[in-house]
Amino acid sequence: MTSFRKDNENYAKKFPEMRKWLNECVICQTIGYKPNLPENIYLGFLAQNIRKIYNVLEVNEINICSDCEKHWNKKQNEK
């Protein structure tokens, strides 16, 4: 595990309320923030820090990111 990812996980442990604003792809395990993340969360800079640490990550209804979905569809079309 890279130091960057470990630092991100430590931050998430300190602020467990941020988990509800994160998406994780079930295939590639990429973590990013939800596109509907508000400008401010509670008091302070939680939303701004989430945006600094993570990239936006859209996932579909079964929690697969668009990159993995493209690869999955390509493999299905090859069969």
N, C-alpha and C positions, 0 to 999 in steps of 0.2 A: 504494500500500500504506500502510495506516495505521501510525502510530508504535507503537500497541499491538501489532499483529500483527508488526511488525518486531522489537520487543523480545522477543516470544514466540519468534520464530525464532532470535534470538541466544541466548536461554537454551537452546533445544534444541540448538544447535551446541556450546555449552559442555558439555552433558550428553547426549551421543548415546544413552546407554542408556535415556533416557526415551522415545525414539521407540517402543519396543516396547509402551508403555502408552497410546499414542495411536491414535485412529481418525480417518480423514478420509473425508468423503463424496465420492465421485467426481463427483457432479453439482454440488453447491453449494460444494465445497471447504472446508466447515466442519471445523474440527479440535477434537476434544475427547478427554477421557480415557475409557478403557474402563471399563465398570461394575464389572469385577472387579479394579480397581486396589487392591492391598493397602494397609493402613494405613501401613506403613513399607516402604521399599525401601532395601536396603543399610544403611549407616550414614548418619545425617543426616536431612535434611528433604526429600528429593526428592519423595516422594509428597505431602507437604503442599504443597509449592510447585506441583506439577502441579495440584492441586485449586484453588489460588489463581488460577492463570493461566488454566485451561481449565474448561469445564463438562463434565459427563458427556455422552457422545455414543454412543448405541447405533446400530449399523449392521447391516444384514442380511448375508446370505452373499455378496452382490456389492458390499458396501461402499457402500450407499445408506442415508442417514439416514431416520428415520421421516417427517419433513416432506416430503422429496423423494419418498419412496415414495407418500405420500398424493396428492401432485400428479400423479405418474406414473399411479397407478391411476385417478384422476379423469379424466385425459386419455384413457386407454384405454377407459373406460366411455362417453365421449362419442362415440367413433367408431362 
